[in-house]
C-alpha cells in the first residue's frame, strides 16, 4: 500500500469522500479496502464515520467499485453461522474488515441516534419545513430552514468557547457560512481589481481549505445548499450552482442584463420544495411557508436597484417565474405564490426593517417607522398580534426573528435581546446581552441552539440562557476587527465573520467550547 494512502491519511480521505471524482490509483477492491482501513483506526468524529458509511455502502459514488459495495452490504446481512467476509478480501485484510463491521455498526447506531434526536425535535415542531439537508447540525441556508426559524435542537453552547481556528481572506466576508456535512462554505469579496472574489469551502473541523472558485462580482448574500450543490448569487446578479465536493461550476444564470446600477442588494438564497428563490433590491431574506414566499417591503433606504423575486430551477438554472414592482404595493409584507409568483395577500403597514420568518402557520417580521414586531396568519395575512418596541431605531433590515416553540427572539441596534411570547406578542424580557451595536452591516440575527441564544456585536459575542435570561458567557472580539455576523452555529461550533477595518480584509473564525 503506498504510504500516502496509509492509516490516517487525510489525502485519501479527502479524495475519496470530499472529492470522490478524483481518481485513486488502485484497483477497485483495493480502494474499497483502503476506505475501510481509513475508517477503522481513524480519529475522525462519529459523525464523519457515519456519513462515510453512508457514502461508501449506501451510495454508488464514483471511484468505488459497485461489486465491492454490494459484497460488503451482503456481508452485513449474512447470518452469523455463515462467513461474513467477502471472498475478494485477502487474508491480511479479513481481520480488519471483521473489526470494521463493529465500527460501522456503532457508527450506524450513533448516526441513527443523531437523526432520531433531530427527527424527534422535528416531530415536536411540525412547523419546521424540511431543508435540503436535515442532518443534525447542518445549516444549509441562512436561518437553517426555509422558514428562517434560526433555531436548532441543541445542545446549546453553555461554556465559553475559544478560537478553534481562523481562516483569513484578502477580501471581506459579507455573510456567515452555511455548513453542510462538516464543510463550511462562504464568500470572500475582493476589493482589488486584479483579484477576483471567490467562494471557499473549508473543513469545519480545522479550517483547512478544500476548494475555492472565483465569481464575477463581489458576494454579499447568504448561500444555500442541496445534497450535491452550493448555490451562490453575486452582487452583479449572476447565480451559480457549484459542485459541493469540488467547486466545479454546474451552471450559471445571469438574473439581469447590464444596467446602469452596478450593485444591488440580494437577500440570502432560499431553497424550498425543489425551487431556488432569489430576491433582489433589498438585503432582507425571503422566507417560505404554506405554499407562499413572504417578502418584506423595504424602506427606500435599503433598496438599491429594482426589487425582483425569482423562482429558479436548482437543476439547470432556468428561471421559472419572475415578479417585480413590489415596492409600489401598499404594505409592509406581502405573500407570493410559490407556484407562479402571483400576489396572495398584502399586509398594510410601513416598510419593514426585520424579517420575515415563518413558523407553524404564522409569519413574523418587524417594521421600522412604528418600531414593532408583527405576527400574521400565513394563509390570509390577518394580523394576530404586534409587539411594540421602545424606539424607531430598534431594527435593521438584514436579519429575521429567531423563533422557538414559545418565543420570538430579536436583537436591537442598542445591544438588547428581546424575548416575545410567540402566542400573544407580550414582551417577556429585554436583556443587554452585548454592549454596543449588536451587528455590523445591519445583520442582527440571533441563532439559537437548544435553550441558548448567541448574539454578536462589533466587539463582543455573548450567549444568553433563554430559560432564565442569564448571560452564560461573553467573549470579546479582537480590537483590530469587527464581528460582521450574522452568526451561524453548527455542531457545537460558532462561526463568525470578522472585518479588519484598517485593511478592508476579513477572516472566518470558528469558536468552540473546550472539551
Residue pairs with C-beta under 8 A, 6 or more apart in sequence:
1 30
1 34
2 25
4 11
4 12
5 11
5 12
5 24
5 26
5 34
7 37
7 38
7 41
7 42
8 38
8 41
8 42
8 43
9 38
12 24
12 34
12 38
13 38
13 42
13 44
14 210
15 22
15 24
16 24
16 31
16 34
16 35
16 38
16 63
16 64
17 51
17 52
17 55
18 183
18 210
18 245
19 210
19 211
19 245
19 246
20 55
20 61
20 62
20 63
20 64
20 245
21 62
21 63
21 245
21 246
22 63
23 63
24 31
24 34
24 63
26 34
28 64
28 65
28 67
28 68
29 65
29 68
29 88
29 89
31 63
31 64
31 65
31 68
32 56
32 64
32 65
32 68
32 69
32 72
33 89
33 93
33 96
33 97
35 52
35 56
35 64
36 93
36 96
36 97
36 100
37 93
37 96
37 100
39 49
39 52
39 53
39 100
39 103
39 104
40 96
40 99
40 100
40 103
42 48
42 49
44 52
45 182
45 205
46 107
46 110
46 111
47 110
47 111
47 114
47 137
47 182
47 491
48 182
49 103
49 104
49 107
49 110
50 107
50 108
50 110
50 111
50 114
51 111
51 135
51 181
51 182
52 107
53 104
53 107
53 108
53 111
54 111
55 61
56 64
56 69
57 69
57 72
57 73
57 76
57 104
60 66
60 69
67 88
68 86
68 88
71 86
71 87
71 88
72 86
72 97
74 86
75 84
75 85
75 86
75 97
75 101
76 84
76 101
76 104
78 84
84 98
84 101
85 94
85 97
85 98
86 97
89 97
114 135
114 136
115 135
115 136
117 136
117 153
118 134
118 135
118 136
118 153
121 153
122 128
122 130
122 134
124 405
125 360
125 405
126 360
127 147
127 149
127 289
127 358
127 359
127 360
127 361
128 145
128 147
128 149
128 359
129 145
129 146
129 147
129 272
129 288
129 289
129 358
130 145
131 138
131 140
131 141
131 144
131 145
131 146
131 271
132 140
132 141
132 224
132 225
132 226
132 227
132 271
133 140
133 180
133 181
133 225
133 226
133 227
135 180
135 181
136 153
136 491
137 152
137 179
137 490
137 491
138 179
138 180
138 181
138 490
139 177
139 178
139 179
139 180
139 488
139 489
139 490
140 178
140 180
140 224
140 225
140 226
140 271
141 178
141 222
141 223
141 224
141 225
141 268
141 269
141 270
141 271
142 148
142 175
142 176
142 178
142 222
142 268
142 269
142 285
142 400
142 445
142 486
143 149
143 150
143 268
143 285
143 287
143 357
143 400
143 445
144 150
144 151
144 152
146 270
146 271
146 272
146 287
146 288
146 289
146 358
147 287
147 288
147 289
147 357
147 358
147 359
147 403
148 285
148 287
148 355
148 356
148 357
148 358
148 400
149 357
149 358
149 359
149 402
149 403
149 404
150 357
150 400
150 401
150 402
150 403
150 445
150 446
150 447
150 448
151 402
151 403
151 404
151 447
151 448
151 449
152 447
152 448
152 449
152 450
152 489
153 449
153 450
154 449
154 450
154 451
154 452
155 449
155 450
155 492
156 448
156 449
156 450
156 451
156 452
156 463
156 465
157 449
157 452
157 454
157 463
157 489
157 492
157 494
157 513
158 452
158 463
158 465
158 472
158 473
158 513
159 472
159 473
159 513
159 514
160 463
160 472
160 473
160 474
160 475
160 513
161 473
161 475
161 494
161 511
161 512
161 513
161 514
162 511
162 512
162 513
162 514
163 509
163 510
163 511
164 206
164 207
164 493
164 510
164 511
164 512
165 206
165 207
165 509
165 510
166 207
166 507
166 508
166 509
166 510
167 200
167 202
167 207
167 209
167 507
167 508
167 509
168 505
168 506
168 507
169 188
169 200
169 505
169 506
169 507
169 508
170 188
170 190
170 192
170 195
170 505
171 188
171 189
171 190
171 191
171 192
171 195
171 197
171 198
171 218
171 504
171 505
171 506
172 188
172 189
172 191
172 484
172 499
172 504
172 505
172 506
173 186
173 187
173 188
173 189
173 484
173 497
173 498
173 499
173 506
173 507
173 508
174 187
174 189
174 218
174 219
174 220
174 221
174 441
174 484
174 497
175 186
175 187
175 219
175 220
175 221
175 222
175 223
175 268
175 443
175 486
175 497
176 186
176 222
176 485
176 486
176 487
176 488
176 495
176 496
176 497
177 184
177 185
177 186
177 223
177 488
177 495
177 497
177 508
178 184
178 185
178 186
178 222
178 223
178 224
178 225
178 230
178 488
179 185
179 204
179 488
179 490
179 491
179 495
180 225
180 244
181 244
182 203
182 204
182 205
182 491
183 201
183 202
183 203
183 204
183 210
183 244
184 201
184 202
184 203
184 204
184 490
184 495
184 508
184 510
185 199
185 200
185 201
185 223
185 225
185 230
185 244
186 199
186 200
186 202
186 223
186 497
186 508
187 197
187 198
187 199
187 200
187 215
187 219
187 223
187 232
188 197
188 198
188 200
188 219
188 506
189 197
189 218
189 219
189 220
189 235
190 196
190 197
190 198
190 218
191 218
191 504
196 214
196 215
196 216
197 214
197 215
197 217
197 218
197 219
197 234
198 212
198 213
198 214
198 215
199 212
199 213
199 215
199 219
199 223
199 230
199 232
199 240
199 242
199 247
200 209
200 211
200 212
201 209
201 210
201 211
201 212
201 230
201 244
201 247
202 208
202 209
202 210
202 508
203 210
204 490
204 491
204 493
204 510
207 508
207 510
210 247
211 246
211 247
212 247
213 240
213 242
213 247
213 248
213 249
215 232
215 234
215 238
215 240
216 234
216 236
216 238
217 234
217 235
217 236
217 237
217 238
218 234
218 235
218 263
219 232
219 234
219 235
220 235
220 265
220 266
220 283
221 232
221 233
221 235
221 265
221 266
221 267
221 268
221 269
221 283
222 268
222 269
222 285
223 230
223 231
223 232
223 268
223 269
224 230
224 231
224 268
224 269
224 270
224 271
224 276
225 231
225 244
225 271
226 271
226 314
228 243
228 244
228 245
229 241
229 242
229 243
229 244
229 250
229 314
230 241
230 242
230 243
230 244
231 239
231 240
231 241
231 242
231 269
231 271
231 276
231 314
232 239
232 240
232 242
232 269
233 239
233 240
233 255
233 266
233 269
233 278
234 240
235 263
235 264
235 266
236 262
236 263
237 254
237 255
237 256
237 264
237 266
237 280
238 252
238 253
238 254
238 255
239 252
239 253
239 254
239 255
239 276
239 278
239 312
239 317
240 249
240 251
240 252
241 249
241 250
241 251
241 252
241 314
241 317
242 248
242 249
242 250
243 249
243 250
251 316
251 317
252 317
253 312
253 317
253 318
253 319
255 278
255 280
255 308
255 310
255 319
256 280
256 308
259 305
261 304
261 305
263 304
263 305
264 280
264 281
264 304
264 305
264 306
265 280
265 281
265 282
265 283
265 302
265 303
265 304
265 305
266 278
266 279
266 280
266 283
267 278
267 279
267 280
267 282
267 283
267 284
267 285
267 286
268 285
269 276
269 277
269 278
270 276
270 277
270 278
270 285
270 286
270 287
270 288
270 293
271 277
271 314
272 288
272 338
273 288
273 338
274 314
275 311
275 312
275 313
275 314
275 320
275 338
276 311
276 312
276 313
276 314
277 286
277 288
277 293
277 309
277 310
277 311
277 312
277 338
278 308
278 309
278 310
278 312
279 285
279 286
279 295
279 307
279 308
279 309
279 310
280 305
280 306
280 307
280 308
280 309
280 310
281 298
281 303
281 304
281 305
281 306
281 307
281 308
281 327
282 296
282 298
282 302
282 303
282 307
282 397
283 302
283 397
283 398
283 442
284 295
284 296
284 298
284 302
284 352
284 354
284 355
284 356
284 397
284 398
284 400
285 356
285 398
285 399
285 400
286 293
286 294
286 295
286 309
286 356
287 293
287 294
287 355
287 356
287 357
287 358
287 363
287 400
288 294
288 338
288 358
289 358
289 359
289 361
289 363
289 378
290 358
290 361
290 378
290 379
291 337
291 338
291 339
292 335
292 336
292 337
292 338
292 344
292 378
293 309
293 335
293 336
293 337
293 338
294 333
294 334
294 335
294 336
294 356
294 358
294 363
294 365
294 378
295 309
295 326
295 333
295 334
295 335
295 336
295 356
296 332
296 333
296 351
296 352
296 354
296 355
296 356
296 365
296 397
297 326
297 327
297 329
297 331
297 332
297 333
297 334
297 351
297 352
298 307
298 327
298 351
298 352
298 397
299 351
299 352
299 353
299 368
299 397
300 327
300 351
302 353
302 397
303 327
306 324
306 325
307 324
307 325
307 326
307 327
308 322
308 323
308 324
309 322
309 323
309 324
309 326
309 336
309 341
310 319
310 321
310 322
311 319
311 320
311 321
311 322
311 338
311 341
312 318
312 319
312 320
313 319
313 320
321 340
321 341
322 341
323 336
323 341
326 334
329 343
329 346
330 346
330 348
331 346
331 347
331 348
331 349
332 347
332 348
332 349
332 350
332 351
332 352
332 365
332 367
332 374
333 346
333 347
333 349
333 352
333 355
333 356
333 363
333 365
333 374
333 376
333 381
334 343
334 344
334 345
334 346
334 347
334 381
335 343
335 344
335 345
335 346
335 363
335 378
335 381
336 342
336 343
336 344
337 343
337 344
344 381
345 380
345 381
346 381
347 374
347 376
347 381
347 383
349 367
349 370
349 374
350 367
350 368
350 369
350 370
351 367
351 368
351 369
352 365
352 366
352 367
352 368
352 397
353 366
353 367
353 368
353 395
353 396
353 397
354 365
354 366
354 367
354 368
354 373
354 395
354 396
354 397
354 399
354 400
354 401
354 410
354 444
355 363
355 364
355 365
355 366
355 399
355 400
355 401
356 363
356 364
356 365
356 400
357 363
357 364
357 365
357 400
357 401
357 402
357 403
357 408
358 364
358 378
359 403
359 422
361 377
361 378
361 379
362 375
362 376
362 377
362 378
362 384
362 422
363 375
363 376
363 378
364 373
364 374
364 375
364 376
364 400
364 401
364 403
364 408
365 373
365 374
365 376
365 400
365 401
366 372
366 373
366 374
366 389
366 394
366 395
366 401
366 410
367 374
367 395
368 392
368 395
368 397
369 392
370 388
370 392
371 388
371 389
371 390
371 391
371 392
371 393
371 394
371 395
372 386
372 387
372 388
372 389
373 386
373 387
373 389
373 401
373 408
373 410
373 420
373 425
374 383
374 385
374 386
374 387
375 383
375 384
375 385
375 386
375 408
375 422
375 425
376 382
376 383
376 384
377 383
377 384
384 425
385 424
385 425
386 425
387 408
387 420
387 425
387 426
387 427
389 395
389 412
389 418
390 412
393 412
393 413
393 414
394 410
394 412
394 413
394 414
395 410
395 412
395 413
395 444
396 413
396 439
396 442
396 443
396 444
397 442
398 439
398 441
398 442
398 443
398 444
398 486
399 411
399 439
399 442
399 443
399 444
399 445
399 446
399 486
400 445
401 408
401 409
401 410
402 408
402 409
402 410
402 445
402 446
402 447
402 448
402 453
403 409
403 422
404 422
404 448
404 466
405 422
406 421
406 422
406 423
407 419
407 420
407 421
407 422
407 428
407 466
408 419
408 420
408 421
408 422
409 417
409 418
409 419
409 420
409 446
409 448
409 453
409 466
410 417
410 418
410 420
410 444
410 446
411 417
411 418
411 433
411 438
411 439
411 444
411 445
411 446
411 455
412 418
412 438
412 444
413 437
413 438
413 439
413 444
414 437
415 432
415 433
415 434
415 435
415 436
415 437
415 438
415 457
416 430
416 431
416 432
416 433
417 430
417 431
417 433
417 434
417 438
417 446
417 453
417 455
417 464
418 427
418 429
418 430
419 427
419 428
419 429
419 430
419 431
419 466
419 469
420 426
420 427
420 428
421 427
421 428
429 469
431 464
431 469
431 471
433 453
433 455
433 462
433 464
433 471
434 455
434 456
434 457
434 460
434 461
434 462
434 474
435 457
435 459
435 460
436 457
436 458
436 459
436 460
437 457
437 458
438 444
438 455
438 456
438 457
438 485
439 456
439 457
439 485
439 486
440 458
440 482
440 483
440 484
440 485
440 499
441 484
443 484
443 485
443 486
444 485
444 486
445 485
445 486
445 487
446 453
446 454
446 455
447 453
447 454
447 486
447 487
447 488
447 489
448 454
448 466
449 489
451 465
451 466
451 467
452 463
452 464
452 465
452 466
452 472
453 463
453 464
453 466
454 461
454 462
454 463
454 464
454 487
454 489
454 494
455 461
455 462
455 464
455 487
456 477
456 483
456 485
456 486
456 487
456 496
457 477
457 483
458 477
458 482
458 483
459 476
459 477
459 479
459 482
459 483
460 474
460 475
460 476
460 477
460 483
461 474
461 475
461 477
461 483
461 487
461 494
461 496
461 511
462 471
462 473
462 474
462 475
463 471
463 472
463 473
463 474
464 470
464 471
464 472
465 471
465 472
475 511
477 483
477 496
477 498
478 498
480 500
480 502
481 498
481 499
481 500
481 501
481 506
481 507
482 498
482 499
482 501
483 496
483 497
483 498
484 496
484 497
484 498
484 499
484 506
485 496
485 497
487 494
487 495
487 496
488 494
488 495
489 495
492 512
492 513
493 510
493 511
493 512
494 510
494 511
494 512
495 508
495 509
495 510
495 511
496 508
496 509
496 511
497 506
497 507
497 508
497 509
498 506
498 507
498 508
498 509
499 505
499 506
500 506
500 507
